[in-house]
Amino acid sequence: MTKKKKDIRDNVISGWLDKSIPEDKIIISFEGYFKEDDTNRIIEQIKYIIGYYRSLVELKENKETVGEEIKRIDKINEQIDELDKQLQYYPINANLTLDYKSFKGGGDWSKLIKSTRNSLNRIRRYGIFAQRKLNEIPLKTKPNKYPRDRLIFSLSGIFDDYYAYKKVGNLINSRNDFIKEILEILEIDCPDHINKIIQKYPPSE
């Protein structure tokens, strides 16, 4: 079976969206690499991976260990499960008194309960996903090395997904130049061994 590198979409989580990036400068760096029609899609993905990068950096600088973060998510999810259960069996007499007119601004009690439970379950799923990502973080690395390497890997995935001129020039050099441009815009030090960083992540089946 031929192995393929992980698709960039595998690394995207909406909870890490970063809206503070210098969008105009990054869009200019797309010239010569991507089609104009793909610009909005690419910039959104870059916002996600930059948000994830900054979250990892912050985590490394935080006094709380990865293990403590994982345990805290477990506790939060236990509380979510209990609250979800209680909402599911909300006292029937109280439920009957909370009809449409009970809300000054209008509303529907049953819809409120349903949307709240959906939101809780979504937070729970995010927590499980976050735990899986936390477990991937090497414990014995320099504070910013793993987040930076992960960012480089994700940027390479974006390049591979959207590069529009694959028959022109050297693909690897173009990819590395693109990554260097983005890191420079974000004021992140760029290592010389970009290829080794990209190759060290295991491909997906």
Secondary structure, 3 states (H helix, E strand, C coil): CCCECCCHHHHCCHHHCCCCCCHHHHHHCCCCCCCHHHHHHHHHHHHHHHHHHHHHHHHHHCCCCHHHHHHHHHHHHHHHHHHHHHHHCCCHHHHHHCCHHHCCCCCCHHHHHHHHHHHHHHHHHHHHHHHHHHHHCCCCCCCCHHHHHHHHHHHHHHHHHHCCCCCCCCHHHHHHHHHHHHHHHCCCCCCCCHHHHHHCCCCEC
